[in-house]
Amino acid sequence: MFGFNYNSYEQITQYANVNCNNIYNNISLENTNAVPQPPASCFDYKQNADRYGTDDYAYQWGFYGQLRLEVIRHLSLILGGRVSRYYEKLQKISPAPKGEWINQADLRGQLTPYLGTVYQITPNISWYASIFTPAVGKQTYGGGGLAPQEGNQVETGFKAEYFRGCLNLSSALFRMESINQSVQDPYHSQFYVTTGPIRRQGWEAQVDGQILPGLDVSIGYTYLDTKVSNAKVNDFGSVFSPHHMFKSWVHYNVQDGFLKGLNVGAGIDANSNLRGSYATTIQGGYMTVDAMAWYHRFFDAFFAGEVGRCLGMLPFYLLVTLGSVVVHATQTYLTQVLSMRWRLWNTKVYLRQYLSEEAYYRLEHGPNRADNPDQRIADHLSQMTVQTLKLGLDAIDAVTTLLSFAVVLWNIGGVLSFDWHGRHFQIPGYLFLGAVLTSLLASGILERFGAPLIGANYRQQHFDADLATQRSVLKRLGEFERVVSQSPQSGIFSSVTETTSVQIRDLVLNLPDGKPIVRIGDLTMQGGERWLVRGPSGSGKSTFLRALAGLWRHGRGEVSFNIRQAMFLPQRSYVPSGTLREALSYPATSDHYDIASCQQALEAVNLAGYSHRLDEIADWGAVLSPGEQQRLAVARALLLRPAILFLDEATSALDAANERRLYEALLFFLPHTTCISVAHHDALRVFHDREIVLGSGKAAFSLLEK
């Protein structure tokens, strides 16, 4: 047996601004189809230079074949394989000019061999064994293709058949070894990285057949053990699978008696714990249960008009109906549970992306921005989850109903036989074919003549609105993912150390367009030192702190310090709603500090008047004045006791007395903390021992006399 296959695709994606806004005025929500398509002159691709349009082209083909030889009696040898070719390239097409074609993947002459053997021990029992070596590849974040996955899969087992196929038994041992398996990149979710050697092995067994007249049973169990030789790969959970998997299904068709024609069935699908795309995501063991019941004799009697038979079977039919109601209520409940769990999982994934690699900062200040991230995470994820689950379940229900009734119509219809013009014709499943043709004909008539019907038009627009909402939600979530998954600019490199000092090497700060702001050069801030950063407006003071925090990447150089033990205080800190104790303890929880410590911190920053209101719930961002909010932020620092403290004009809203009191409190309670302050007030020089003055694109360092 030999074969060949070939396929290709080309996907063109472009982004543009629509400048003819007047075409969207006075739109009726009851007739959205009346909105015209913008003319080509309304599209402006140059204004979307941060979003490149692309032309993605790929093709693949392969030759495959299999040869079966009977080496000796009862022993067969199976040889097979596939030779594959895969090529993909990408080109930037907008904004103009077009870019060069860049290869994304190029696999040539990839051979996947297969070897198998079957030995018939007895007329009912046979032994088999097989081995083949797969190889596949995916794309990395850097744009290139991964090294192909290589390895081998070995399987051996027995199969037995008894009672003319009414009872089938099988068991197998298997082992799969692979290298370069592609798993999701934990830092760039749309791309992949390779893993080290992975070994999967286990065994499985299955029993199925019709053990009694009308009773069909299928039971299977699989044990799988996964081992990763490279410890680094333990960070990626997708290489792991459940240890235990069990499936069973029982179906019974009553052959005679009062309940003849009744079909009932039940099944179980159970799995042990499963790890998700990341090692921190673990799904507990779960089990799904399926059940079905069908009693066609009642409906046969109903449609035949046999009232006596219908009344006799009515109690049983009502019982089945009650069971159906219970199943429907359970389905609704489980659907809502699935929706909530899926939304919770999605929220965790999006929050992890939002809070990693300073994505929260790049969303508002980077070249590629996405507005309202909180709305996208809260509202749009909820809409996406509900709409996708609804559309998915409706699609499954529609397909299942179609297949079920197709089988029923095909079986009860039989074969239509007739003679025409001296020839004999037979049409199997004519009821099913007739129903399909009738439905297509009716749909065509309604499409042609039923448009003026108001009810049908309203339902159509309602469905279109659902799809439009879903497309809008998916588009905004896709935009959010594209922005947060982009790697931050690497002009200024940040690293983490375990010391309390701040190391700065050859640091130069630039504007996003490359224009220089200031050159800091080399600087070491030792643990416990207190530095004052001064300079005229626009000299780069706040930008300097952003660069230290890893938020500003425009420029060059290296910054190293223990950011895990650092704290940044801006001019206006975040004040959450809730109790005052929660606002004071942020980012820790309210029970992290005792009442005495909280009261001491409030007294140190001259907020002792709020000590009795620690458990009062209010919108403290509105209750506290800007100066009180700055004092509250310093009180947080006194509680947290960071090793390194950055203050970006964190006392600008305070009078001289309160400003002095706050810095005295920092000196008293945090004597060993490295402190870097950005301020304009000369009065703060007394609380620092070193100074950085920025101006004219340079930085001057000096000691301050007490």
Order of alpha helices (4+ residues) and beta strands (2+ residues): beta-beta-beta-beta-beta-beta-beta-beta-beta-beta-beta-beta-beta-beta-beta-beta-beta-beta-alpha-alpha-alpha-alpha-beta-beta-alpha-alpha-beta-beta-beta-beta-alpha-beta-beta-beta-alpha-alpha-beta-alpha-alpha-beta-alpha-beta-beta-beta
